[in-house]
Amino acid sequence: MKKIIFIFVIFVNIMSAARMSVKTETSILENDQGKIYFPINRVKISENLFNFTYDYYADGDDICGLAFPKILAKIIDSTMNIGSILIKLGDGDRKDIFTLDAWISKQFPKLYLSLEAGRMMGLETKPDDYIISQIGIKYFTLKGGVLTEGSIGNSSSAKYYGWLAFHANHFYTSIGNEDVRNWLTVGIKGFKNMGIYSYAKYNRKSEDYCFSSIVAIKEINQKFFSQENFQFASNYFNLPAFFFTHFSPVSTKGEYSLRFDHSKKEKVVEERIIIGKQFGNIIQIALGANGKRENKKWHLAPVIEMYKPISFKEIKINIEAKYNFLNEELNIYLTTQFPF
């Protein structure tokens, strides 16, 4: 039934679109038993004033959203904006949860302010409210929010989120709190031939943690190593997101790239180091090793990643493939984008 609904929504939206941008994302996984399935599929249709996103989850609740992200900015004032989004989480039964979200922002010469509020409600659940505010001034950005169980005026408990960032010309760092987890990010931006981005997460309740660092040299990806992207990551890490974000492989970050990951979850420690190289417009490849320590024993295995962008007129296709020899898993991520 979910597949029928998924195909129907795609068909209706594409057929009714008029010169819109259509983007699809498909995740393909083959596990160690040789089973192939599609965990996540996304269709996003964008137009000048609105966008529609549908995420199909093979093993979870689907989510779709109709957003009007820049209502006022497109019509009246480019320095002031009002936006809204309607989101549905669920598979079309009484357990579905609907969210209505709206925000307003204003850019002054030396000051940025925004305020966002939303309500989540369903037939079998009490409404939950949240409110988020942001202030930006020169080298600093502060954003915080609260999610209440029940309405804000009649809440039994609440969860708090927020982050503070310092961003100079070539340097960026942020610290944040996501309920019981703390985040730290550090990045270098604005250089042509060098970029660095690192983040760390610590769970105060379970004492689990993770650390990741990416270094790129020569012809770096300016879109990735930018203040806008660093701000997006701080927001994505510290505030709950309705829609997931897929981050492309390390080889896309520059002609030469390096990534190191270290994490601890319960009694399992994992590490990965991988080196990427771009071969012009032909292909991008990364090679490395994965390690897992469990029951005081280390297990090591190689890992290989491949990234291939394809362009044909206005059609763009990106193919990502990763094989993890440690878990014997093949992961493929396919994205397409085209006008309609």
C-alpha positions as CSV (number, residue, x, y, z in Angstrom):
1,M,0.0,0.0,0.0
2,K,2.8,2.4,0.9
3,K,4.4,1.8,-2.5
4,I,1.1,2.6,-4.3
5,I,0.7,5.8,-2.3
6,F,4.4,6.8,-3.0
7,I,4.0,6.3,-6.8
8,F,0.7,8.1,-6.9
9,V,2.1,11.2,-5.1
10,I,5.0,11.3,-7.5
11,F,2.7,11.0,-10.5
12,V,0.2,13.7,-9.4
13,N,2.9,16.3,-8.5
14,I,5.0,15.8,-11.6
15,M,2.0,15.9,-13.9
16,S,0.7,19.1,-12.3
17,A,4.1,20.9,-12.2
18,A,4.9,23.7,-14.6
19,R,8.6,24.2,-15.2
20,M,9.7,23.0,-11.8
21,S,12.9,21.4,-10.6
22,V,12.5,17.7,-9.7
23,K,15.1,15.9,-7.5
24,T,15.1,12.3,-6.5
25,E,17.3,10.5,-4.0
26,T,17.4,6.7,-3.7
27,S,19.3,4.6,-1.2
28,I,20.1,1.0,-2.2
29,L,21.6,-1.5,0.3
30,E,22.9,-5.0,0.0
31,N,23.6,-6.7,3.3
32,D,25.9,-9.6,4.2
33,Q,23.1,-12.1,3.3
34,G,22.8,-10.8,-0.3
35,K,19.4,-9.1,0.3
36,I,18.9,-5.9,-1.7
37,Y,16.4,-3.4,-0.5
38,F,15.7,0.4,-0.7
39,P,15.7,1.9,2.8
40,I,14.9,5.5,1.8
41,N,13.5,7.1,-1.3
42,R,12.9,10.9,-1.7
43,V,11.2,13.0,-4.3
44,K,11.5,16.8,-4.0
45,I,9.7,19.2,-6.4
46,S,10.7,22.8,-6.2
47,E,9.2,26.0,-7.7
48,N,9.9,29.6,-7.1
49,L,7.5,30.0,-4.2
50,F,7.1,26.5,-2.8
51,N,8.6,23.0,-2.6
52,F,7.1,19.6,-1.9
53,T,9.1,16.8,-0.3
54,Y,8.1,13.1,0.1
55,D,10.3,10.6,1.9
56,Y,9.4,7.0,1.6
57,Y,10.9,4.7,4.3
58,A,10.8,1.0,3.8
59,D,11.0,0.2,7.5
60,G,9.4,3.3,9.0
61,D,6.8,6.1,8.8
62,D,6.8,8.1,5.6
63,I,7.1,11.9,5.8
64,C,5.9,14.6,3.4
65,G,6.0,18.3,3.6
66,L,4.6,21.3,1.6
67,A,6.7,24.4,2.3
68,F,6.5,28.0,1.3
69,P,10.0,29.0,2.5
70,K,10.2,32.6,1.3
71,I,6.8,34.1,0.9
72,L,7.5,37.7,1.8
73,A,11.1,37.8,0.5
74,K,9.9,36.8,-3.0
75,I,7.0,39.3,-3.1
76,I,7.8,42.5,-1.0
77,D,11.1,42.8,0.9
78,S,14.3,40.8,0.3
79,T,15.5,41.6,3.9
80,M,12.4,40.3,5.6
81,N,10.8,36.9,5.2
82,I,7.8,34.9,6.3
83,G,7.7,31.2,5.7
84,S,5.6,28.2,6.6
85,I,5.5,24.4,6.1
86,L,2.8,21.7,6.7
87,I,4.3,18.2,7.5
88,K,2.7,14.8,7.7
89,L,4.4,11.9,9.5
90,G,2.9,8.5,9.1
91,D,1.4,5.9,6.6
92,G,-2.1,7.2,6.3
93,D,-3.8,5.9,9.5
94,R,-5.0,7.2,12.8
95,K,-1.4,7.4,14.1
96,D,-0.4,10.1,11.6
97,I,1.1,13.2,13.1
98,F,0.6,16.6,11.5
99,T,2.9,19.6,12.1
100,L,2.1,23.2,11.2
101,D,5.2,25.4,11.3
102,A,5.7,29.1,10.6
103,W,8.6,31.5,10.9
104,I,9.5,35.2,10.4
105,S,13.0,36.7,9.9
106,K,14.5,40.1,9.4
107,Q,18.0,41.1,8.2
108,F,19.1,44.5,9.5
109,P,22.5,46.1,8.4
110,K,24.3,44.6,11.4
111,L,21.7,42.3,13.0
112,Y,19.7,39.2,12.0
113,L,16.6,38.1,13.9
114,S,14.2,35.2,13.4
115,L,11.4,33.5,15.3
116,E,9.8,30.1,14.5
117,A,6.9,28.3,16.1
118,G,5.1,25.0,15.4
119,R,2.5,22.6,16.7
120,M,2.5,18.8,16.3
121,M,-0.8,17.0,16.6
122,G,-2.6,13.8,15.7
123,L,-5.9,12.0,16.3
124,E,-4.4,9.8,19.0
125,T,-1.8,12.1,20.5
126,K,-1.9,15.3,22.5
127,P,-0.5,18.4,20.7
128,D,3.1,19.2,21.3
129,D,4.5,22.8,20.7
130,Y,7.9,24.2,20.0
131,I,9.4,27.6,19.6
132,I,12.8,28.5,18.2
133,S,14.6,31.9,18.0
134,Q,17.8,33.1,16.4
135,I,20.0,36.2,16.7
136,G,23.1,36.9,14.6
137,I,25.4,39.9,15.0
138,K,28.7,40.2,13.1
139,Y,30.9,37.3,14.3
140,F,28.3,35.5,16.5
141,T,25.1,33.5,16.0
142,L,22.9,32.3,18.8
143,K,20.0,29.9,18.3
144,G,17.8,28.2,20.8
145,G,14.5,26.3,21.1
146,V,12.2,24.4,23.4
147,L,10.0,21.4,22.7
148,T,7.2,20.9,25.1
149,E,5.1,17.8,25.8
150,G,1.7,19.3,25.5
151,S,0.9,22.9,24.7
152,I,3.3,25.6,25.8
153,G,0.8,26.9,28.3
154,N,0.0,23.5,29.8
155,S,3.3,21.5,29.5
156,S,4.3,18.7,31.7
157,S,7.9,18.6,30.6
158,A,10.2,20.2,28.0
159,K,13.4,19.5,26.1
160,Y,15.9,22.3,25.3
161,Y,18.1,22.8,22.3
162,G,20.5,25.5,21.2
163,W,23.9,26.4,19.8
164,L,26.3,29.3,19.8
165,A,28.7,30.0,16.9
166,F,31.7,32.2,16.4
167,H,32.6,32.9,12.7
168,A,35.5,35.1,11.6
169,N,36.8,35.5,8.1
170,H,38.4,32.1,7.8
171,F,37.5,30.4,11.1
172,Y,34.3,28.8,12.4
173,T,33.4,27.1,15.6
174,S,30.2,26.3,17.5
175,I,29.0,24.6,20.7
176,G,25.6,23.3,21.2
177,N,23.1,21.2,23.3
178,E,20.7,18.7,21.8
179,D,18.6,17.5,24.8
180,V,21.1,15.1,26.5
181,R,23.8,15.5,23.8
182,N,26.5,18.1,23.4
183,W,28.1,19.1,20.0
184,L,31.3,20.9,19.1
185,T,32.2,21.9,15.5
186,V,35.4,23.6,14.2
187,G,36.1,24.6,10.6
188,I,38.4,26.5,8.3
189,K,36.7,28.3,5.3
190,G,37.4,30.8,2.6
191,F,40.6,29.3,1.2
192,K,41.0,28.0,-2.4
193,N,43.3,25.1,-1.7
194,M,42.6,24.1,1.9
195,G,39.5,23.3,4.0
196,I,39.0,21.6,7.3
197,Y,35.8,20.6,9.2
198,S,35.5,18.6,12.4
199,Y,32.8,17.8,14.8
200,A,32.4,15.9,18.1
201,K,29.3,14.7,19.9
202,Y,29.0,13.5,23.6
203,N,26.0,11.9,25.2
204,R,25.8,13.0,28.8
205,K,23.4,10.2,29.7
206,S,25.0,7.1,28.1
207,E,28.6,8.6,27.9
208,D,28.8,7.5,24.2
209,Y,30.7,9.9,21.9
210,C,31.9,10.3,18.3
211,F,34.4,12.5,16.5
212,S,34.9,13.1,12.8
213,S,37.3,15.3,10.9
214,I,37.6,16.1,7.1
215,V,40.6,17.7,5.5
216,A,40.7,18.7,1.8
217,I,43.6,20.1,-0.2
218,K,43.6,21.7,-3.6
219,E,40.5,22.9,-5.5
220,I,38.3,22.4,-2.5
221,N,34.6,22.3,-2.5
222,Q,33.7,25.9,-1.6
223,K,30.1,25.0,-1.0
224,F,31.0,22.5,1.7
225,F,33.7,24.6,3.3
226,S,31.5,27.7,3.7
227,Q,30.0,29.5,6.6
228,E,26.5,28.8,5.2
229,N,27.1,25.1,5.3
230,F,28.8,25.2,8.7
231,Q,25.8,27.1,10.1
232,F,23.5,24.5,8.5
233,A,25.4,21.7,10.2
234,S,25.3,23.3,13.6
235,N,21.6,23.7,13.2
236,Y,21.1,20.1,11.9
237,F,23.2,18.6,14.8
238,N,21.6,20.6,17.6
239,L,17.9,21.0,16.6
240,P,15.6,18.1,15.7
241,A,15.1,17.9,11.9
242,F,12.0,16.6,10.2
243,F,13.8,15.6,7.0
244,F,17.2,13.9,6.8
245,T,20.2,15.3,5.0
246,H,22.5,13.1,3.0
247,F,26.2,14.2,3.0
248,S,28.2,13.3,0.0
249,P,31.5,11.2,0.2
250,V,34.8,12.6,1.3
251,S,36.2,12.5,-2.2
252,T,33.8,15.4,-3.2
253,K,35.5,17.8,-0.8
254,G,38.6,18.5,-2.8
255,E,41.2,17.1,-5.2
256,Y,42.9,15.4,-2.3
257,S,40.9,14.6,0.9
258,L,41.2,12.8,4.2
259,R,38.6,11.7,6.7
260,F,39.0,10.2,10.2
261,D,36.1,8.9,12.4
262,H,36.2,7.6,15.9
263,S,33.2,6.6,18.0
264,K,32.1,4.7,21.1
265,K,28.7,3.2,21.5
266,E,28.2,1.2,24.7
267,K,31.2,-1.2,24.7
268,V,31.9,-1.0,21.0
269,V,34.6,1.3,19.6
270,E,34.8,2.0,15.8
271,E,37.4,3.9,13.8
272,R,37.8,4.7,10.1
273,I,40.4,6.5,8.0
274,I,39.9,7.1,4.3
275,I,41.8,9.0,1.7
276,G,40.0,10.4,-1.4
277,K,41.3,11.5,-4.9
278,Q,39.5,13.2,-7.8
279,F,40.4,12.2,-11.3
280,G,39.2,15.2,-13.2
281,N,35.6,14.8,-14.3
282,I,36.0,11.1,-14.8
283,I,35.6,9.6,-11.3
284,Q,36.3,10.2,-7.6
285,I,37.6,7.3,-5.5
286,A,38.4,7.0,-1.8
287,L,40.2,4.1,-0.1
288,G,40.7,3.4,3.6
289,A,40.2,1.0,6.5
290,N,37.5,0.3,9.1
291,G,38.2,-0.9,12.6
292,K,35.9,-2.2,15.3
293,R,36.9,-3.2,18.8
294,E,34.4,-5.4,20.5
295,N,35.0,-7.7,23.5
296,K,38.6,-6.4,23.7
297,K,39.2,-7.7,20.1
298,W,39.9,-5.5,17.1
299,H,38.5,-6.4,13.7
300,L,40.0,-4.6,10.7
301,A,38.9,-4.5,7.0
302,P,39.3,-2.2,4.0
303,V,36.6,0.2,2.7
304,I,36.2,1.7,-0.7
305,E,34.0,4.6,-2.0
306,M,33.3,5.8,-5.5
307,Y,31.5,8.9,-6.7
308,K,30.6,9.6,-10.3
309,P,28.8,12.8,-11.4
310,I,27.0,12.7,-14.8
311,S,25.5,15.7,-16.6
312,F,23.5,15.8,-19.8
313,K,22.1,19.2,-20.8
314,E,19.9,20.1,-17.8
315,I,19.9,16.6,-16.3
316,K,22.3,15.9,-13.4
317,I,22.9,12.4,-12.0
318,N,25.2,11.5,-9.1
319,I,26.1,8.0,-8.3
320,E,27.7,7.0,-5.0
321,A,28.9,3.5,-4.0
322,K,30.5,2.3,-0.9
323,Y,31.5,-1.2,0.1
324,N,32.3,-1.9,3.7
325,F,34.3,-5.2,4.0
326,L,34.0,-5.2,7.7
327,N,30.2,-5.5,7.6
328,E,30.1,-6.9,4.1
329,E,27.6,-4.3,3.0
330,L,27.2,-2.5,-0.3
331,N,25.7,1.0,-0.1
332,I,24.6,2.8,-3.2
333,Y,23.1,6.3,-3.2
334,L,21.6,7.7,-6.4
335,T,20.5,11.3,-7.0
336,T,18.9,12.8,-10.1
337,Q,17.9,16.4,-10.8
338,F,16.1,17.7,-13.8
339,P,13.7,20.5,-14.8
340,F,10.1,19.8,-15.7
